[in-house]
Structures are given as structure tokens and as C-alpha cells.
Amino acid sequence: MSWKIGNIKITKIVEVQGTGAIKMVLPQATDEEVRKLTWMVPDFAQPDGMLKSSIHSLVLETGNRRIVVDTGLGNDKQGRPIDDWNGLQTSFLDDMTKAGFPPESIDTVVCTHLHVDHVGWNTRLVDGKWAPTFSKARYVFGKHEFDYWKSSRQRPMDVAVFDDSIAPIAEAGLVDLIPSDYKLTDEITMIPSPGHSPGHMSIHIKSAGEECLLLGDVAHSPVQMHYVGWSSHVDFDGEQSARTRWDLFSRFADRPVLVIGGHFDGGYIKRSEDAFRYELA
């Protein structure tokens, strides 16, 4: 799947997809509550109320640059919180190459935040060691986000993710730490969107009179556009997360701005009564 925003092409490369997984982090989204929102079916939920989702990367082509946004779960990783994510084996890199994006052609990797399902393909296992997957790229991390997870050694999962998917990149000298309002190019700017994680960033694209917002995990499902106050139980600060959603949705609603989620497809935010709804592009 791909979209064109002015001079920039955005291509989605899926690692895994399915139904039901979002309920692990968004328990408020019962089948009954989801079924109340008829606009969720069939694009974002099944008729029975089960939510659809994917873990994917987005490749931005700007003409002279190839930028990967978020890198999924990765193969061969261990110490993950979900059994199926341990020792995962997918065709992600092959699929990316077949789509025209071999790893060596990528010059920049941007992680909206440093959670397990957004950093995995930063590295791959080579001769028993974790090596940068995109060896010719600069990896762009939010400084506040990086510093927080570097010092967060309390949960085994956090340690595992940092040690196998983030630390090897820093040790290779490939990391650029940026403020969360950083201007990556003339057409691509970060927007601070904390709450889900301490230094979460969304990405605003403006090119040739067109706009796009890459949400990251500000929302895990469009259902949170109606239920703005529903925060994931893995959010760093649920109240801040809800405020961020309200601010971003209000800013971009009812405008011709394509919005692409970290776990759902591109569409448009519309005001609906005292909240919002989402229309697939």
C-alpha cells in the first residue's frame, strides 16, 4: 500500500497483521463498545467488534532520500512480552527488498518512540551478534526518549529491547539524538506527542501544498478517535496521552491531511459530535 503527498511517496511494508491484538493494550475496547461505532466496520474492525491492526514500517521517498519510519519487531529477538514475538521469523526484509527498498538503499531510520514493536528491525542477527540492519543509514531517535530507556533497567523486557535493538546502533556510531520538534528536511518535521512514551514524536509532512501526519502510537486504533480518553495500559502517562490525542485530533480534523497510524491505515479525521471519527483514505 502506498500514498503520495506532494513530492513524497509513502509505502507501507507490513511485518505482521491480524485481529484482536489491540485488546491486549486497550482493554476498554470490548466488542460491544466497538460495535457501537458503525464507521469502524469493515476497515478497522470486524462485524463482531474485533479490532484489526498491523505492525508495519513506512518508507518515505523524498526524491533524494529514503527514510524508514519505525522498524517493527524484528527476527530472532528474545525476552519479548508476547510469546509469538520471541524468535519471530518473518519475510519482512525480503518483502521490503521486493518492494524496491533493499536495506542498503535506506539512508535514514526514524523511530517515533523506542517500544518493542517499533525498533526490532533496527538490528538483525549476524554471526551471533546484533548488527545494524540499515548499515548505511543514520538512525534518528528522540534524545529524551533515548535517555529514558537507556536508564530504565527495571523490567527485563526493557533491558532486552534496548540491548538488542538500540544499544548496538549507538555502539556503531549511527545514532543522531534530536529534540522532539526537530526539522528532518524542508518537508518533514517532528511534532512532540508524549504520553504513550516519555519522548514520543509524531511526524508532519508538508509537500507541494499537501499534508500528512504519521501518528505513531498516539492512537493504537481509530476507536480512540471517538473514545479519546481511552489510554493504553502500556502508556507511560495515560492522562498526558489523552491530552495529546485531543490536541492532535483537534489540530488536524476536518482538513485534507492524510493521517497514518502506527498500527492502522491512512485516512482522515472528522469531527463527530463532541469527539472524532475516522474515514479510510
ABEGO torsion letter per residue (X at the ends): XBBBBEABBBBBBBABBEBGAAAAABAABBAAAAAABAAAOAAABBAAGBBBBBBBBBBBBAGABBBBBEAEAEBGBBGBABAAABGBBBAAAAAAAAAGBBAAABABBBBABABAAAAAAABBBBGGBBBBABAABBBBBBAAAAAAAAABAABAAAAAAAAAAAAAAAAAGABBBBBAABBABAABBBBBBBGABAABBBBBBBBGGBBBBBAEAABABAAAAABAABBBAABABAAAAAAAAAAAAAAABGBBBBBBBAABBBBBBBBBEABBBBBBX
